[in-house]
Amino acid sequence: SAEFADAEGNPTLSRSGMYQIITRNLVINVINSPELILITAGAMVPSRCIVDARATQVVTAGVYSDVLIQARDRFDNNRTSGSVADGFILVKNETRSVAGAFSFKTRYEVEGITIGSFLTASKGLHTIHVLSGGVQLLESPFSVMVMPGVASAHGTFNATKVPELGTAGEMQTLTIQAADKYGNLHETGGEELDVSVKGLTYLYTFINGVRCTASSADKGSCVEVLDRGTGQYDVRFRPTIAGDYFIEARLRGKDGTVAQIGQPGTPSRSPWQRCITCVNLDCP
């Protein structure tokens, strides 16, 4: 072992590897000299183990990300064996991020390397600590920027107050905020929304399969969805008949699935209602 010591307790060899032991009488090697001896790493020392988190500087909320943990002895020799019994744990420092779900798991790979996987549900800058037996490892803690996950229909919601009153013939607007399933607000655009307004007249986001904003058809018969590029989407429509209208919005996922926006049983759930009043008293 690399922890061999002399009578005074000083290490005689501190680096693992293959060594030659040469025994000579004057200048002549004795029989069976030189001999080869393999010096292996000593017992794991948590304070000398090291974390490699270079691949996890930016991660996605709700998705496990991996760091490499190399077990080492007190002389910084890499161990070539190990197990989950090494007791590595990952902890999130809440002082630099909002509260949110956090979980981790570890698995031993090979050559003294353990994979530490962590998942956090809240976006923002987080500090992650890696410990064993309460001792911080080298290169720990490290910072990680967590970005929102994929947009979720249940997380996405109407960001404007409804129901509201409107006037026939005037442009009506509302804003939809995209968010992931953990409630992290999106700050970029690119989502696809299907919106329909149902009342005495029906207004649709699509006309003959073409989005209204890209259609040459009569804009008065469709609903426009404008992507701000900030995670918010403006919905605009112009009804000409007075009455109550229900605004139904769906999120079209990247996998092609379509789901109704909002949490079931809450005001965020589509459809939403808006009352359109007459332009004047003569309106029937």
C-alpha positions in Angstrom: 0.0 0.0 0.0 1.1 3.6 -0.5 0.8 4.0 3.2 3.9 2.0 4.2 5.9 4.0 6.8 9.2 3.7 8.4 9.9 3.5 12.1 9.4 7.3 12.5 6.1 7.1 10.8 7.2 8.8 7.5 5.8 7.4 4.3 8.4 5.5 2.3 6.3 5.6 -0.9 3.6 8.1 -1.6 2.8 7.5 -5.3 1.0 4.4 -6.5 2.3 2.6 -9.5 4.8 -0.1 -10.6 8.2 0.0 -9.0 11.5 -1.9 -9.4 13.3 -3.0 -6.3 17.0 -3.4 -7.0 19.3 -5.2 -4.5 23.0 -5.1 -5.2 26.2 -6.3 -3.6 28.7 -3.6 -4.4 27.8 -3.0 -8.1 26.4 -6.4 -8.9 22.7 -7.3 -8.7 21.9 -10.1 -6.4 19.9 -13.1 -7.6 16.3 -12.3 -8.5 17.1 -8.6 -8.5 15.5 -6.4 -9.8 12.0 -7.3 -8.6 8.7 -5.6 -9.6 6.3 -4.4 -7.0 2.9 -2.8 -7.6 2.0 0.0 -5.1 -1.7 0.6 -5.0 -3.6 3.6 -3.6 -4.4 3.6 0.1 -7.7 4.1 1.9 -10.1 6.7 0.6 -9.8 10.1 2.3 -12.8 12.4 1.5 -10.8 15.6 1.8 -8.6 14.4 -1.1 -11.3 13.1 -3.4 -12.1 15.5 -6.2 -15.2 16.5 -8.2 -15.3 17.2 -11.9 -18.4 19.3 -12.6 -17.3 21.0 -15.8 -20.1 19.4 -17.9 -22.9 20.8 -15.6 -22.4 24.6 -15.7 -25.8 25.0 -17.3 -28.5 22.3 -16.8 -32.3 21.9 -17.3 -34.8 21.9 -14.5 -36.3 18.5 -13.9 -33.5 16.7 -15.7 -30.7 14.7 -13.9 -27.2 16.0 -14.6 -24.0 14.1 -13.8 -20.7 15.0 -12.1 -17.7 12.7 -11.8 -16.2 12.0 -8.4 -12.7 10.5 -8.2 -11.8 8.7 -5.0 -8.2 9.3 -3.8 -6.0 8.4 -0.9 -4.2 10.9 1.4 -1.3 11.2 -1.1 -3.8 12.1 -4.0 -3.4 8.7 -5.6 -6.5 7.8 -7.6 -8.1 4.7 -6.2 -8.9 1.9 -8.6 -11.8 0.5 -6.6 -14.8 1.7 -4.7 -18.5 1.3 -4.1 -21.7 3.2 -3.0 -20.3 2.6 0.5 -18.0 5.5 -0.1 -21.0 7.5 1.0 -20.8 10.5 -1.5 -23.9 12.8 -1.2 -24.9 15.9 -3.0 -26.6 18.9 -1.2 -28.1 22.1 -2.7 -27.3 25.4 -0.9 -30.7 27.1 -0.7 -29.2 30.5 0.1 -28.5 31.3 -3.5 -31.7 30.0 -5.1 -35.4 29.8 -4.5 -36.8 26.8 -2.7 -37.6 23.8 -4.9 -37.4 20.1 -5.2 -33.8 18.6 -5.2 -32.8 15.0 -5.4 -29.6 13.1 -6.1 -28.4 9.5 -6.7 -24.9 8.0 -7.0 -23.6 4.9 -8.8 -20.1 3.5 -8.8 -18.6 3.1 -12.3 -15.0 1.9 -12.5 -11.4 2.8 -11.5 -12.5 4.6 -8.3 -15.0 6.9 -10.2 -18.5 7.5 -8.9 -21.2 9.2 -10.9 -23.2 11.7 -8.9 -26.5 12.7 -10.5 -28.6 15.6 -9.3 -31.9 17.1 -10.2 -33.3 20.5 -9.2 -36.8 21.8 -10.0 -36.2 25.6 -9.6 -34.4 27.7 -12.2 -31.7 30.1 -11.3 -28.1 30.0 -9.9 -27.6 27.1 -7.5 -24.6 26.0 -5.4 -24.1 22.2 -5.1 -22.0 20.6 -2.4 -20.5 17.1 -2.7 -19.6 15.5 0.6 -18.6 12.2 2.2 -18.9 11.7 5.9 -19.7 15.4 6.3 -16.4 16.4 4.7 -16.3 18.6 1.6 -14.5 17.2 -1.5 -12.0 19.1 -3.6 -13.6 21.4 -6.2 -16.8 21.4 -4.1 -19.0 23.4 -3.9 -19.6 24.3 -7.5 -22.2 26.6 -9.2 -24.8 25.6 -11.7 -27.2 27.6 -13.7 -30.6 25.9 -14.0 -32.8 26.8 -17.0 -36.5 26.2 -17.3 -37.6 22.8 -18.6 -39.8 22.2 -21.6 -43.0 24.1 -21.7 -45.9 22.3 -20.0 -49.5 22.9 -20.7 -50.3 22.6 -17.0 -47.6 25.0 -16.0 -48.5 27.6 -18.7 -51.2 30.0 -17.8 -53.2 33.1 -18.8 -51.2 36.1 -17.4 -54.1 38.6 -17.7 -57.1 38.9 -15.5 -60.2 37.2 -16.9 -63.1 37.5 -17.4 -63.0 41.1 -18.7 -65.5 43.2 -20.6 -64.9 44.1 -24.2 -66.6 46.1 -26.9 -67.8 44.6 -30.2 -65.6 45.6 -33.1 -62.6 46.5 -30.9 -59.4 44.5 -30.6 -59.4 42.2 -27.6 -56.1 41.0 -26.1 -54.8 38.7 -23.4 -51.3 37.3 -22.6 -50.3 33.7 -22.1 -47.1 32.9 -20.1 -45.3 29.8 -20.9 -43.8 27.8 -18.0 -42.5 24.3 -17.3 -44.2 21.7 -15.1 -42.5 23.1 -12.0 -43.8 26.6 -12.6 -40.5 28.1 -13.9 -41.4 30.9 -16.3 -39.9 30.7 -19.8 -37.9 33.7 -20.8 -37.6 32.8 -24.5 -40.2 32.2 -27.2 -40.7 29.5 -29.8 -43.8 27.7 -28.3 -46.8 26.9 -30.5 -50.3 27.8 -29.2 -53.6 26.9 -30.6 -56.3 29.3 -29.6 -60.0 29.4 -30.4 -62.7 31.9 -29.3 -66.2 30.4 -29.1 -69.4 32.3 -28.8 -72.1 33.4 -31.3 -69.2 33.5 -33.8 -66.2 31.2 -33.9 -62.7 32.5 -34.3 -59.7 30.2 -34.8 -56.0 30.4 -34.6 -55.7 28.5 -37.9 -57.4 29.0 -41.2 -57.1 26.0 -43.6 -54.1 24.8 -41.7 -52.3 28.2 -41.8 -51.7 30.3 -38.7 -53.6 33.6 -38.9 -50.4 35.7 -38.7 -49.2 34.0 -41.8 -52.5 33.9 -43.6 -53.8 36.3 -46.3 -57.4 35.5 -45.3 -59.6 37.9 -43.5 -57.9 38.7 -40.1 -61.3 39.5 -38.7 -62.3 35.8 -38.6 -59.2 34.5 -36.8 -57.2 34.8 -33.6 -53.6 36.1 -33.8 -51.0 34.8 -31.5 -47.9 37.0 -31.3 -44.7 35.6 -29.8 -42.9 38.3 -27.8 -39.8 36.2 -27.6 -39.8 36.6 -23.8 -41.9 33.5 -22.9 -45.1 35.5 -23.2 -47.6 35.3 -26.1 -50.2 38.0 -27.0 -53.5 36.7 -28.1 -55.6 39.1 -30.2 -59.0 38.8 -31.7 -61.8 41.2 -32.9 -65.4 39.9 -32.4 -68.1 41.8 -34.0 -71.1 40.2 -32.3 -72.0 41.0 -28.7 -72.2 38.1 -26.2 -70.2 35.8 -24.0 -67.1 34.3 -25.5 -65.0 31.4 -24.2 -61.3 31.5 -25.1 -59.8 28.1 -25.3 -56.0 27.7 -25.5 -53.9 24.6 -26.0 -50.1 24.1 -26.1 -48.7 22.1 -28.9 -45.7 20.2 -27.5 -42.5 19.5 -29.2 -43.6 15.8 -29.5 -46.7 16.8 -31.3 -49.1 16.3 -28.4 -51.7 19.0 -27.8 -53.0 19.7 -24.2 -55.3 22.3 -22.7 -53.5 25.1 -20.9 -53.7 25.6 -17.1 -54.0 23.5 -13.9 -57.3 21.7 -13.7 -59.7 23.2 -11.2 -57.9 26.5 -11.0 -58.5 29.9 -12.7 -55.5 29.3 -14.9 -57.3 26.5 -16.7 -58.6 27.1 -20.2 -61.2 28.0 -21.4 -61.6 31.5 -20.1 -64.7 33.7 -20.4 -64.9 37.3 -21.7 -68.1 39.3 -22.2 -68.3 41.4 -25.3 -70.9 44.3 -25.0 -72.7 46.2 -27.7 -71.2 49.2 -29.4 -74.3 51.3 -28.7 -77.8 51.1 -27.2 -79.3 50.1 -30.5 -77.3 46.9 -30.6 -79.8 44.0 -30.3 
